[in-house]
Amino acid sequence: QVKDLEATSVEQVSKIEELTSSLSEKESEMSLQNEKIAVIAQQVKDLEASVAEKEQAICDHKEGAAKYEAEAQERQGELEARVATAGKALEEEQSVSAKLSEQATELKQVCEELEAKI
């Protein structure tokens, strides 16, 4: 019986050593997996930060574009007002020029009449 118990004990010790070795291997594998998971988690955080930065940049560009568009529309309005003012001034100048031309013609006639009388 003692020999049987010793043999059984030796078998059980051998099994315990195998299980302990297997457990150590599994723990090593699990540790490696945890490291890989940590690396992936960090990559995800980095990507999230990058996406957030890009989203902010897009918002900034949209705001900048909206400002430039508003300024462009304002300048266009100013230019249209200047063109309208210049158009009115040109019309007035043409009207004055026409009146001066008429007066010059009248003056020429008066001069001709005076020369005829002289």
Summary of the structure (lengths in Angstrom):
residues: 118
radius of gyration: 49.9
end to end distance: 169.6
largest distance: 169.6
contacts: 229
relative contact order: 0.03
helix: 98%
strand: 0%
